[in-house]
Amino acid sequence: MRVLPSMVFSSVLVSLLLTGTAAAGTERLRPVPVGAAALTANPIYKAGELKLDTCPERPVRDDDFKGVTNYLNGILHCLNTSWKRQFTAAKLPFAMAKLRTIRRSGVKTGCNTFPKDAQAIYCSKDKTIVFQLDKNVLTGTSDLFLFEAIAHEYGHHVQQLSGIMTTFDSRKYRTKEDYNAASRRLELQADCLSGAFIGSVWSSLKRPASDFAYLRRIATNSPTHGKAANYSYWLNRGFRAKGPDACNTFAARSRVS
């Protein structure tokens, strides 16, 4: 098993006006929230538990770029299905996320070039998760890292569609520490949203509890992503709640450092 730093996850913060795809049904959609309300009183928090409870993992083996890409696409299909239901419940516009896999950093993406210190990023410009499948990842595909990583990046997609990321990106930060403090809340929320999805489909994964325990140990302290202990806390909090109501890091008074 690989021990990977918290910096392997990243979001690309690019403002984007949502022209969005309306959720299925004839109910009138509410405007995507902006400002403080988007962060602390977002309708997505009240959407209830994630309703998809099955997400079978596709077979995957080491050193198989195409196979790992197919594995990730299978999880992405589950994520799109599950979160579409949440946005419908919240009466917010929804659009599916896409996936692109690459072999190395430095490749051009919809949001500049892929950074050297990331394993996966979410680009809000084209709603695409870009996942670097390098040797470090392809030689250890049996653990739950791949599953959590794409679920984390999808958490940024949820933040983008619900107005959280756009609000975060549009704010002016007086100091680097002010920015880092806000970034930690954003990233820890994505950890929590990832945990909520994993928790909702956990029984279908047929994995031992030790696989989730491993996820709680892999992070290291980061000024923009938070302390390893807080990553573990929010991942587990989402896992136990199985829904975004547990993930309001922007209103939290602790565990966001």
Secondary structure as UniProt FT lines:
FT   HELIX           6..8
FT   STRAND          9..12
FT   HELIX           35..40
FT   HELIX           43..46
FT   TURN            62..63
FT   HELIX           65..90
FT   STRAND          98..102
FT   TURN            105..106
FT   STRAND          108..109
FT   TURN            110..111
FT   STRAND          112..113
FT   TURN            116..117
FT   STRAND          120..123
FT   TURN            124..127
FT   STRAND          128..132
FT   HELIX           135..138
FT   HELIX           145..161
FT   TURN            162..163
FT   HELIX           164..170
FT   HELIX           176..205
FT   HELIX           209..215
FT   TURN            216..217
FT   TURN            223..225
FT   HELIX           228..241
FT   HELIX           244..246
FT   TURN            249..251
//
